[in-house]
Amino acid sequence: MSEIQLPAEFESQMKALLGEQEFELFKKAINQASQTSIRINPTKPFTNSWVKRPVPWSNHGYFLEERPSFTLDPLFHAGAYYVQEASSMFIEHILRSLEIPKGVYLDLAAAPGGKSTLLASFLGEEGLLVANEVIQSRAQILKENVIKWGMGNVVVTNNDPDHFESLEGFFDLVLVDAPCSGEGMFRKDPNAREEWSLDNVQLCSARQKRIMDKAGALVKGGGYLIYSTCTFNEKENEDMIRFLTEEFAFEPARIALDPEWKIVETSVETEEGTFYGYRFFPHKVEGEGFFITVLKRPDSASTQDPGRIKDFKHQVLKSLGAKEGQALEEELGFDGHGKYYTLNDSFFRIQSDFYRYFEKITQVLNLRYFGVELGKKQKNEWIPSHEWALSNLPKNPFPKHELNLEEALDFLRKNDQEFEHLPLGWVLMTYQNLPLGWVKNLGNRINNYYPKEWRIRM
């Protein structure tokens, strides 16, 4: 990699932060290639021949010795893993070490979905995640990644932080990975250094404060706020801790660190006590630049319980009654804990434990996706959705057909295929026993129902 030219004002800032001698080590590190890392989906086990090493602060993260072609790996399309920067996986360690209560979480700036899929895996069936993205095109990417991950415990929304005002005190955890000046991406993305300026740092800081001024109030009493950036400067990091503690009642939360990780703990003195941040420098840590802090809402802070909406009304969603929902659960072989809704004649399922929270959310936010879309039912025949195929829900009514690598890639490209002894009707196509999508065998031809917009073009 050719040597990166750094903006002079950035060099001055980093020398003040690190000192002259350590700055040279930092500068050398960002001239080296980035390390590829993945986080494995614990609900979709698979085997591969990659040479990999564990990311030390993650139970599911691995560094790869070389970067494979993820596009040409069917397991990637099956949602078996997510290609995620290792520093970001530290959120998993925070969740585990603080034993943050499972419940209703919010990822306020969620696209493309790395942190949302991590939160969804942590919650499992014990929680509901609202994954929100302001920008519509990015919300679509977020939706696709949530569908591939398959957990069925996520509501994807497309809203500005202002729209959450009536959900104050609603969430057990609020995560804000804030839009920032991107200093931590100088190695990975050469454009980031060209776009950097002190003015942009100021602009980002002002934007972050606008977001956090809304986000801070959304955490319920006893809940947690996680704030992160991919930048180094204090204005977008420590100054945000000062801002939050001035605007809201928060208590410090300190994370246990293994000294071998070489993550740098930083402290901020406030009237409420000492608060802590965690900075990832690429000359110390195998990962890109990153900053993260955790604040705890006092137990005495306000908490909003959604209550029960007696007659659920929504302009496009219709709620199914308990009896009808139970009949669907039994028909499909699910676990009996589903609550059902219809949208454009398609059936959707969420965990019934969280339906009150979901229905409250639908009154306030712009939904892009939720739970698992199962598909449509015509008379007694299901027309199953791609979302159901990739979900962790059982697909008991349907036969499966296992594909080899070449067949799987042909399927993902939507090439014409022929198979001997393929059952008639809907068939779930799998690779390493992980679902990829549906075909319908009509006898004289096979229709491939993999989404056109997702198909491999390589």
Secondary structure, DSSP 8 states (H G I E B T S, - for coil): -------HHHHHHHHHHH-HHHHHHHHHHTTS----EEEE-TTS-------EEE-TT-SSEEEESS---GGG-HHHHTTSEEE--GGGGHHHHHHHHTT---SEEEETT-TT-HHHHHHHHHHGGG-EEEEE-SSHHHHHHHHHHHHHH--S-EEEE---GGGGGGGTT-EEEEEEE-----GGGTTT-HHHHHH--HHHHHHHHHHHHHHHHHHGGGEEEEEEEEEEES---STTTHHHHHHHHHHS--EE------GGG--EEEEEEETTEEEEEEEE-TTTSSS--EEEEEEE--TTS--------SS---SS-EE--HHHHHHHHHHHT--S-EEEEEETTEEEEEEGGGHHHHHHHHTTS-EEEESEEEEEEETTEEEE-HHHHHSSS--TTS-EEE--HHHHHHHHTT-----TT--SEEEEEEETTEEEEEEEE-SS-EEE-S-GGG----
